[in-house]
């Protein structure tokens, strides 16, 4: 089965529709719900025949969204941990939010002072999200509350990967520590897993949304060698799969060198890769059962690129996929060619592979 899902970035929505994504968007769930409904209507009118939706890049699933869902704490996973650890949250109205870098760098010298993961639940940020969830459950009983670490009603939780999060929280020295003090890196990665698991289980219980699977965004992992990946990522990925549920594993960019170590991860059901990763190599290692999610290379989506390059990429991807389950995902950003993005849908439709009809929310 082949599917396609496109989403639009905050920068594009600001540029084309004048939408703004200030702090209120992230911390006032009712305001966010109203803003998202306006964006939905804007996209329905702009793209009546194309599957382009308002959702976080590559995280939401349109078939598990409807208008009676309200998102609380819809902030990227490691940003929440970073804020609990003391990082400053900042956002511009025309782009995604972020935090100040390396909030826990000083603790590399005194790892015994790392906060307990249970203490996270007592932080003002998490307590604030708790109050919002409980209030909305009482005042909007006909709505489904989507808590932090979830993006739709499917029950799929979302976290960042272990090297991605450790670099975000502790800084680039984490790479040097892989050689100088590998046991400390493993200790930190175990602490990160414990923190994510504690928060996911907490919000799952509070919002009454059982965990069905976990998306792990290991965006920085491509910087590691296969041996480093096996040592510092795979064991914690397998623990995640064993302890929380089936995995959808994301690896940015060219990840060919990581296919073999990823084959050792427990309960890996979906491999979501960035541009230039060989779909054929994934099929050769994993066979036809594994679902592959893949995004076109940025280079073929840019305004200056010949649209024929997109068609070439698509045909090669379909050939290498060899009939296995495949989902093509893309996120429309400023500087991308809208014509080329829509051509992706048009080509699949013309080939009779995927109809370009738009999903209608309930």
Steps between C-alpha positions, in 0.01 A plus 500: 500500500626847410381821667593867493463776757615859467510765770574872504764673710438797724727714284293424190172563684631835622625593155190394308219546753634749752467256791710569809643249745585688816526368853122498544470241223706252702364564850131584450327187362169671422674776308702238314185306414339813355814587305531146364139505381569820306807337347297190409246716317777690323657175377162348406438800275855521366540127431154348451642203306835441669597322826678795663419548867573710804711285728843470655750380244476125455338440841123524471286248315210655317282191535520540880405868514166674514365838605408384849857447607681762703877496540665582833874561512552449128873565523785288364600224749851600600397865532267401784776315685733792433255751649450281807879498533515881491534589131334813367219449249488739209300529184467731203159544345616375161684177590521201732580547868826405675684523832831642614778249446677266741299560820664199674856533369644578845368170635739304279750559780256395774258246348383393847317833516279422200140557608295192564252431224223488759583858599405609148137436589521766772635771272280809438494427126366145537262602780367771270432250223332272754260776604412576139427134426277459806317826433433413136377152589247664731396796283515330160388141564419445131860578399796264498793660681834430330769541768871582470702234314197405289385666177175321414253249644688190381691455824835534326734681736788707366850551637832615367781249473777455752799662334269772367376579850835468675659744254207741547521489880872447562668643191744376239742365761277193515680379185842528664370316803417202280876442488607649834221373725262269311334379820396855584336537157310176554394618845369824349314315224340274759397807699347653186299184435379495860393865475307448177335183630397669825344796318329288234344266754393793715321683219361179356328426829385857563350550153374141476680435172673159511845474343482289184843573348788747512652726238869563570664789316871422501584802286866526602573129467636524147812663647594171669687206355323163488702378800416812702134459408505140620659598829327825590161487322384147422482370862282795605288473186436134580410585860252756368342241273486244778368733769267736313388339173572452133738756352483741211864599469602823326851560370574825318698520181715229342470206740632216285781434748245456780275244335693202635511616864132598480421141402592405859241728662215316673141558388594730212190510278545820296825652374462867412799631306609831364627574155756288315460185709473200270154345513648201317761450773229514767297236316810283455562503877145501638299333225150599387324495837648815651312822423725769354419868532713718275528868410623637167846660513485872575699563183218378274237712675673838474364769270812503284488125428363340184175316597617203289750421778208441737338259254831316459535468879144375534535235229827376648346485848199303381724256312731442798206462735408180314138497609546539875299736721613856426393845618635811331507805726603858439480834680446815295741777601586846362735460204340174387331484164127460557467379141750221565336394827163474329661317209585224745129446565406546135750237385383239751140574403570474126678167552194370684706439814354754746199721445577863580169547681500696824413331828186651650520543876198388696 
